[in-house]
Amino acid sequence: MQLGMIGLGRMGANMARRLARAGVEVVAYDANAEARAGLADEARTTAATSLEDAIAKLTAPRIVWIMLPAGDITEQTVTAVAGLLAKGDVIVDGGNANYRDSKRRAQVLSERGIHFVDAGVSGGVWGLANGYALMFGGTPDAAHIVEPVIRALAPTPDTGWLHCGPAGSGHFVKMVHNGIEYGMMQALAEGLALMEAKREFDLDLGAIAEMWRHGSVVRSWLLDLTADFLRDETSVDAVKPFVADSGEGRWTALEAIELGVPTPVMSLALMARFASQGKDDFASKLLALMRAGFGGHAVKQ
């Protein structure tokens, strides 16, 4: 089996490696020459010098997996790749695209006879060794074509993947998945911060997190990672308290509003990320001034 992987960042490169090690012939392309060179020693992997070169190296029906950030770069790449493909070929968008964009792209490509699959991918930098959780959308025909690839990427051929439904459903499920992730991370972080503040007990947070990993209701992979971080407190102290958000949490909150479904935990976790980015600074300054105005309380300069 053969596949073209476009985008060789943290996720794309490791996905290409996992596929190649499972016996898939991978044609890999990235605009960055260093990223292409990073796969030079990987068996069953061929570096392409351009999108055109990548498509030319594939045999029909061609599967082209795009692993790029959501937004303009993905839009431009889907358009460019589609112009090089033919009826019966498949484009897979494995980035965290908005599911509405995926529905639109699927419709446009279907008019040309090109299949489109939207694949939500979870697993991060650990996916190479452990496999990726894959939630994907598309027609039954498209799902059938890409299923061998999905099985190779998943933790096992029969677990960790699901054809969720029509185009857009994969990225919708991944969007909600990431919203849940926000909430779980926030709850762990707040609980540990609360214990860290209770200085009279001199709590060993690393030991507590490690203990919770075994038999506790809150045991999880996120807790596993957190326990690792807490073993070395200096690594935590060195980190700036700034948490980025890459878009999925915002989309989840907006979708909840549109559907009228209450999602307070996920939405507040998103707000906490905004606060960490300094986006509550102006409001906090106003609050300090109000307090000074009505109560004469001192304002810190």
One Martini backbone bead per residue (centre of mass of N, CA, C, O) as a GRO file, in nm:
protein
  301
    1MET     BB    1   0.101   0.033   0.013
    2GLN     BB    2   0.011   0.388  -0.043
    3LEU     BB    3   0.135   0.725   0.062
    4GLY     BB    4   0.075   1.070   0.111
    5MET     BB    5   0.270   1.308   0.306
    6ILE     BB    6   0.162   1.631   0.414
    7GLY     BB    7   0.349   1.717   0.654
    8LEU     BB    8   0.649   1.728   0.889
    9GLY     BB    9   0.590   1.751   1.173
   10ARG     BB   10   0.534   1.623   1.473
   11MET     BB   11   0.310   1.440   1.345
   12GLY     BB   12   0.367   1.368   1.045
   13ALA     BB   13   0.642   1.226   1.076
   14ASN     BB   14   0.546   0.999   1.274
   15MET     BB   15   0.329   0.886   1.089
   16ALA     BB   16   0.517   0.805   0.864
   17ARG     BB   17   0.682   0.606   1.034
   18ARG     BB   18   0.454   0.416   1.121
   19LEU     BB   19   0.371   0.333   0.838
   20ALA     BB   20   0.642   0.227   0.735
   21ARG     BB   21   0.669   0.009   0.973
   22ALA     BB   22   0.388  -0.129   0.852
   23GLY     BB   23   0.446  -0.125   0.513
   24VAL     BB   24   0.416   0.156   0.404
   25GLU     BB   25   0.437   0.358   0.128
   26VAL     BB   26   0.606   0.672   0.160
   27VAL     BB   27   0.528   1.000   0.050
   28ALA     BB   28   0.718   1.286   0.137
   29TYR     BB   29   0.612   1.632   0.227
   30ASP     BB   30   0.786   1.952   0.262
   31ALA     BB   31   0.880   2.279   0.244
   32ASN     BB   32   1.092   2.176   0.440
   33ALA     BB   33   1.398   2.037   0.398
   34GLU     BB   34   1.459   1.935   0.687
   35ALA     BB   35   1.205   1.763   0.717
   36ARG     BB   36   1.272   1.572   0.485
   37ALA     BB   37   1.552   1.479   0.597
   38GLY     BB   38   1.436   1.334   0.861
   39LEU     BB   39   1.345   1.073   0.655
   40ALA     BB   40   1.593   0.948   0.499
   41ASP     BB   41   1.635   0.674   0.699
   42GLU     BB   42   1.355   0.569   0.620
   43ALA     BB   43   1.196   0.311   0.545
   44ARG     BB   44   0.965   0.338   0.289
   45THR     BB   45   1.078   0.642   0.225
   46THR     BB   46   0.992   0.925   0.014
   47ALA     BB   47   1.112   1.214  -0.102
   48ALA     BB   48   0.974   1.515  -0.199
   49THR     BB   49   1.004   1.835  -0.380
   50SER     BB   50   0.685   1.836  -0.430
   51LEU     BB   51   0.364   1.807  -0.493
   52GLU     BB   52   0.396   1.701  -0.778
   53ASP     BB   53   0.601   1.480  -0.703
   54ALA     BB   54   0.425   1.327  -0.503
   55ILE     BB   55   0.190   1.253  -0.696
   56ALA     BB   56   0.370   1.110  -0.916
   57LYS     BB   57   0.458   0.871  -0.704
   58LEU     BB   58   0.166   0.781  -0.725
   59THR     BB   59  -0.088   0.540  -0.722
   60ALA     BB   60  -0.378   0.427  -0.821
   61PRO     BB   61  -0.544   0.510  -0.570
   62ARG     BB   62  -0.490   0.807  -0.418
   63ILE     BB   63  -0.334   0.897  -0.102
   64VAL     BB   64  -0.369   1.213   0.074
   65TRP     BB   65  -0.207   1.333   0.361
   66ILE     BB   66  -0.292   1.613   0.560
   67MET     BB   67  -0.050   1.776   0.805
   68LEU     BB   68  -0.186   2.072   0.898
   69PRO     BB   69  -0.274   2.360   0.987
   70ALA     BB   70  -0.532   2.531   1.037
   71GLY     BB   71  -0.643   2.702   0.747
   72ASP     BB   72  -0.485   2.839   0.487
   73ILE     BB   73  -0.279   2.610   0.438
   74THR     BB   74  -0.493   2.390   0.400
   75GLU     BB   75  -0.662   2.517   0.180
   76GLN     BB   76  -0.432   2.542  -0.030
   77THR     BB   77  -0.351   2.239  -0.033
   78VAL     BB   78  -0.615   2.112  -0.115
   79THR     BB   79  -0.637   2.264  -0.382
   80ALA     BB   80  -0.367   2.172  -0.506
   81VAL     BB   81  -0.408   1.865  -0.488
   82ALA     BB   82  -0.677   1.844  -0.644
   83GLY     BB   83  -0.541   1.946  -0.917
   84LEU     BB   84  -0.367   1.650  -0.924
   85LEU     BB   85  -0.615   1.482  -0.927
   86ALA     BB   86  -0.855   1.213  -0.947
   87LYS     BB   87  -1.086   1.007  -0.986
   88GLY     BB   88  -1.085   0.821  -0.668
   89ASP     BB   89  -0.936   0.989  -0.495
   90VAL     BB   90  -0.772   1.088  -0.173
   91ILE     BB   91  -0.841   1.316   0.092
   92VAL     BB   92  -0.669   1.383   0.401
   93ASP     BB   93  -0.759   1.558   0.700
   94GLY     BB   94  -0.551   1.565   1.006
   95GLY     BB   95  -0.628   1.818   1.117
   96ASN     BB   96  -0.778   2.088   1.318
   97ALA     BB   97  -1.044   2.135   1.174
   98ASN     BB   98  -1.324   2.269   1.085
   99TYR     BB   99  -1.611   2.098   1.021
  100ARG     BB  100  -1.728   2.301   0.814
  101ASP     BB  101  -1.490   2.287   0.619
  102SER     BB  102  -1.514   1.982   0.563
  103LYS     BB  103  -1.792   1.984   0.434
  104ARG     BB  104  -1.717   2.173   0.203
  105ARG     BB  105  -1.484   2.011   0.079
  106ALA     BB  106  -1.642   1.755   0.019
  107GLN     BB  107  -1.841   1.880  -0.181
  108VAL     BB  108  -1.641   1.992  -0.388
  109LEU     BB  109  -1.490   1.718  -0.445
  110SER     BB  110  -1.735   1.540  -0.530
  111GLU     BB  111  -1.779   1.695  -0.806
  112ARG     BB  112  -1.485   1.547  -0.897
  113GLY     BB  113  -1.454   1.251  -0.756
  114ILE     BB  114  -1.330   1.325  -0.475
  115HIS     BB  115  -1.228   1.220  -0.184
  116PHE     BB  116  -1.317   1.294   0.168
  117VAL     BB  117  -1.127   1.305   0.480
  118ASP     BB  118  -1.191   1.355   0.827
  119ALA     BB  119  -0.919   1.356   1.073
  120GLY     BB  120  -0.896   1.287   1.398
  121VAL     BB  121  -0.595   1.334   1.602
  122SER     BB  122  -0.462   1.137   1.872
  123GLY     BB  123  -0.124   1.140   2.071
  124GLY     BB  124   0.100   1.291   1.973
  125VAL     BB  125   0.436   1.219   2.039
  126TRP     BB  126   0.336   0.910   2.122
  127GLY     BB  127   0.222   0.773   1.856
  128LEU     BB  128   0.453   0.610   1.738
  129ALA     BB  129   0.448   0.391   1.975
  130ASN     BB  130   0.114   0.384   2.058
  131GLY     BB  131  -0.057   0.538   1.878
  132TYR     BB  132  -0.366   0.649   1.731
  133ALA     BB  133  -0.645   0.836   1.761
  134LEU     BB  134  -0.928   0.784   1.531
  135MET     BB  135  -1.157   1.026   1.386
  136PHE     BB  136  -1.377   0.974   1.103
  137GLY     BB  137  -1.493   1.116   0.792
  138GLY     BB  138  -1.720   0.982   0.540
  139THR     BB  139  -1.769   0.782   0.310
  140PRO     BB  140  -1.777   0.449   0.273
  141ASP     BB  141  -1.572   0.444   0.039
  142ALA     BB  142  -1.353   0.614   0.177
  143ALA     BB  143  -1.321   0.438   0.429
  144HIS     BB  144  -1.229   0.182   0.280
  145ILE     BB  145  -0.965   0.296   0.159
  146VAL     BB  146  -0.835   0.403   0.451
  147GLU     BB  147  -0.839   0.171   0.662
  148PRO     BB  148  -0.546   0.055   0.650
  149VAL     BB  149  -0.419   0.316   0.756
  150ILE     BB  150  -0.568   0.338   1.021
  151ARG     BB  151  -0.473   0.065   1.139
  152ALA     BB  152  -0.166   0.145   1.139
  153LEU     BB  153  -0.202   0.400   1.337
  154ALA     BB  154  -0.322   0.254   1.547
  155PRO     BB  155  -0.274   0.079   1.828
  156THR     BB  156  -0.470  -0.118   1.680
  157PRO     BB  157  -0.652  -0.255   1.427
  158ASP     BB  158  -0.926  -0.265   1.646
  159THR     BB  159  -0.826   0.004   1.798
  160GLY     BB  160  -0.871   0.360   1.811
  161TRP     BB  161  -1.113   0.360   1.590
  162LEU     BB  162  -1.356   0.568   1.384
  163HIS     BB  163  -1.636   0.579   1.187
  164CYS     BB  164  -1.859   0.837   1.245
  165GLY     BB  165  -1.934   0.946   0.941
  166PRO     BB  166  -1.973   1.199   0.776
  167ALA     BB  167  -1.858   1.467   0.667
  168GLY     BB  168  -1.726   1.627   0.974
  169SER     BB  169  -1.745   1.421   1.214
  170GLY     BB  170  -1.448   1.391   1.292
  171HIS     BB  171  -1.395   1.695   1.369
  172PHE     BB  172  -1.621   1.715   1.574
  173VAL     BB  173  -1.521   1.499   1.774
  174LYS     BB  174  -1.240   1.633   1.816
  175MET     BB  175  -1.343   1.895   1.932
  176VAL     BB  176  -1.476   1.772   2.184
  177HIS     BB  177  -1.230   1.627   2.288
  178ASN     BB  178  -1.070   1.896   2.342
  179GLY     BB  179  -1.270   2.014   2.543
  180ILE     BB  180  -1.236   1.790   2.753
  181GLU     BB  181  -0.934   1.827   2.788
  182TYR     BB  182  -0.946   2.104   2.914
  183GLY     BB  183  -1.107   2.020   3.168
  184MET     BB  184  -0.911   1.805   3.280
  185MET     BB  185  -0.663   1.985   3.307
  186GLN     BB  186  -0.786   2.200   3.493
  187ALA     BB  187  -0.859   2.017   3.732
  188LEU     BB  188  -0.577   1.917   3.798
  189ALA     BB  189  -0.440   2.192   3.831
  190GLU     BB  190  -0.623   2.303   4.061
  191GLY     BB  191  -0.584   2.080   4.271
  192LEU     BB  192  -0.273   2.106   4.294
  193ALA     BB  193  -0.272   2.407   4.369
  194LEU     BB  194  -0.427   2.376   4.634
  195MET     BB  195  -0.213   2.193   4.770
  196GLU     BB  196   0.031   2.385   4.737
  197ALA     BB  197  -0.106   2.613   4.929
  198LYS     BB  198  -0.094   2.396   5.173
  199ARG     BB  199   0.175   2.437   5.373
  200GLU     BB  200   0.121   2.287   5.653
  201PHE     BB  201   0.158   1.987   5.506
  202ASP     BB  202   0.381   1.943   5.303
  203LEU     BB  203   0.316   1.843   5.018
  204ASP     BB  204   0.366   1.572   4.788
  205LEU     BB  205   0.274   1.592   4.468
  206GLY     BB  206   0.421   1.359   4.332
  207ALA     BB  207   0.317   1.136   4.525
  208ILE     BB  208   0.017   1.184   4.479
  209ALA     BB  209   0.005   1.142   4.175
  210GLU     BB  210   0.122   0.856   4.184
  211MET     BB  211  -0.099   0.732   4.361
  212TRP     BB  212  -0.346   0.801   4.173
  213ARG     BB  213  -0.258   0.605   3.934
  214HIS     BB  214  -0.356   0.373   4.154
  215GLY     BB  215  -0.708   0.322   4.152
  216SER     BB  216  -0.807   0.585   4.080
  217VAL     BB  217  -1.059   0.773   3.937
  218VAL     BB  218  -0.834   0.995   3.811
  219ARG     BB  219  -0.701   0.819   3.630
  220SER     BB  220  -0.453   0.902   3.370
  221TRP     BB  221  -0.255   1.027   3.128
  222LEU     BB  222  -0.241   1.311   3.243
  223LEU     BB  223  -0.145   1.214   3.521
  224ASP     BB  224   0.110   1.077   3.430
  225LEU     BB  225   0.246   1.334   3.322
  226THR     BB  226   0.226   1.501   3.584
  227ALA     BB  227   0.396   1.315   3.762
  228ASP     BB  228   0.654   1.359   3.601
  229PHE     BB  229   0.682   1.666   3.646
  230LEU     BB  230   0.674   1.654   3.974
  231ARG     BB  231   0.953   1.516   4.020
  232ASP     BB  232   1.045   1.805   3.888
  233GLU     BB  233   1.010   2.114   4.015
  234THR     BB  234   1.198   2.289   3.834
  235SER     BB  235   1.034   2.254   3.570
  236VAL     BB  236   0.790   2.416   3.672
  237ASP     BB  237   0.932   2.686   3.758
  238ALA     BB  238   1.036   2.745   3.447
  239VAL     BB  239   0.743   2.806   3.371
  240LYS     BB  240   0.529   2.987   3.206
  241PRO     BB  241   0.192   3.111   3.276
  242PHE     BB  242   0.118   2.997   2.961
  243VAL     BB  243  -0.181   2.916   2.771
  244ALA     BB  244  -0.263   2.790   2.488
  245ASP     BB  245  -0.487   2.818   2.200
  246SER     BB  246  -0.592   2.640   1.887
  247GLY     BB  247  -0.948   2.650   1.869
  248GLU     BB  248  -1.129   2.408   1.966
  249GLY     BB  249  -1.246   2.540   2.225
  250ARG     BB  250  -1.399   2.766   2.079
  251TRP     BB  251  -1.577   2.586   1.900
  252THR     BB  252  -1.715   2.438   2.130
  253ALA     BB  253  -1.846   2.682   2.266
  254LEU     BB  254  -2.008   2.777   2.017
  255GLU     BB  255  -2.168   2.517   1.974
  256ALA     BB  256  -2.310   2.517   2.249
  257ILE     BB  257  -2.465   2.778   2.198
  258GLU     BB  258  -2.615   2.692   1.936
  259LEU     BB  259  -2.744   2.423   2.089
  260GLY     BB  260  -2.798   2.471   2.401
  261VAL     BB  261  -2.546   2.345   2.558
  262PRO     BB  262  -2.417   2.285   2.861
  263THR     BB  263  -2.047   2.386   2.910
  264PRO     BB  264  -1.887   2.500   3.173
  265VAL     BB  265  -1.613   2.357   3.193
  266MET     BB  266  -1.501   2.404   2.908
  267SER     BB  267  -1.544   2.715   2.904
  268LEU     BB  268  -1.373   2.784   3.161
  269ALA     BB  269  -1.109   2.664   3.057
  270LEU     BB  270  -1.082   2.866   2.830
  271MET     BB  271  -1.078   3.122   3.008
  272ALA     BB  272  -0.819   3.043   3.161
  273ARG     BB  273  -0.637   3.069   2.914
  274PHE     BB  274  -0.684   3.363   2.861
  275ALA     BB  275  -0.577   3.460   3.135
  276SER     BB  276  -0.280   3.347   3.093
  277GLN     BB  277  -0.247   3.563   2.840
  278GLY     BB  278  -0.356   3.852   2.965
  279LYS     BB  279  -0.679   3.909   2.894
  280ASP     BB  280  -0.744   4.023   3.210
  281ASP     BB  281  -0.585   4.287   3.274
  282PHE     BB  282  -0.782   4.519   3.222
  283ALA     BB  283  -1.005   4.423   3.415
  284SER     BB  284  -0.825   4.424   3.671
  285LYS     BB  285  -0.765   4.725   3.669
  286LEU     BB  286  -1.059   4.816   3.697
  287LEU     BB  287  -1.115   4.674   3.965
  288ALA     BB  288  -0.906   4.831   4.128
  289LEU     BB  289  -1.031   5.112   4.075
  290MET     BB  290  -1.309   5.060   4.193
  291ARG     BB  291  -1.214   4.991   4.479
  292ALA     BB  292  -1.082   5.267   4.521
  293GLY     BB  293  -1.334   5.445   4.467
  294PHE     BB  294  -1.536   5.317   4.701
  295GLY     BB  295  -1.289   5.236   4.939
  296GLY     BB  296  -0.981   5.340   4.924
  297HIS     BB  297  -0.803   5.139   4.797
  298ALA     BB  298  -0.513   5.036   4.716
  299VAL     BB  299  -0.291   5.068   4.439
  300LYS     BB  300  -0.091   4.887   4.240
  301GLN     BB  301   0.199   4.991   4.044
   0.00000   0.00000   0.00000
